[in-house]
Amino acid sequence: MAEKAVAHQHLAELFNRWYVKPLEALKSLPHGDGGFVALATVCFLYERYAKAVLTQAGQRADEDGVVRRFAQDFGTNLETAQVFWKVMRNGLLHQGMPMQRERGRQTLPRWVLSGRFHLPAQLVSQDGRHHLLVQPWLIVDMVVDLCQASLPLFAQNDSFPWADIAP
């Protein structure tokens, strides 16, 4: 039992060093400028977390499963979760900007990031057009909390094993 506690403490220390402290530094930048990079970072952390949770529950850990889990974890509807995943996650992690056109044809909802929004992600209709409103820091804080609460599960991954620091 003591060995598990030491291993968990080590995971927590590494998670804090590699993710929590850098995200806190981004949060301290003026004008909320760190929100973009922080959001991109927690997109891949959330994906790792969600896939681990889904796998442990015996559910499919594909994109559809992750998006459904996102809707559940963030208290939003499936349409908002799907738009967030296409626009934010896929855009930021594949091209460094939220996606606005899918395969050059389908126009996706415009996006707005603001620390003033009260919900993590919300799809609204304005002037006959959909807009994705994202409060990056609510998402960042929630993802960090989810990961920290599940670190042993989060760290179990045969394809992408948790790293360590060389002596």
Helices and strands as residue ranges (DSSP letters): H 2-15, I 16-20, H 21-27, G 30-32, H 35-56, H 63-74, H 78-84, I 85-90, H 91-95, E 101-102, E 106-107, E 110-113, E 121-126, E 129-134, H 136-149, H 151-155
